[in-house]
Amino acid sequence: MSNDEIADRMVISPLTARTHVHRAMAKLHARDRAQLVVMAYESGLVTPHGD
């Protein structure tokens, strides 16, 4: 999702969404958003639709 999409869903500003994504990437040493998604699936934080 884009920062704007995250912001709309969470009812926060796009800048706040960007900050949260950036901080998650820094804490998890992720190189990009795609790596954050992979980590979320591998950890069980999220599951594919239909599960």
Secondary structure, DSSP 8 states (H G I E B T S, - for coil): --HHHHHHHHTS-HHHHHHHHHHHHHHHT-SSHHHHHHHHHHHTSS--TT-
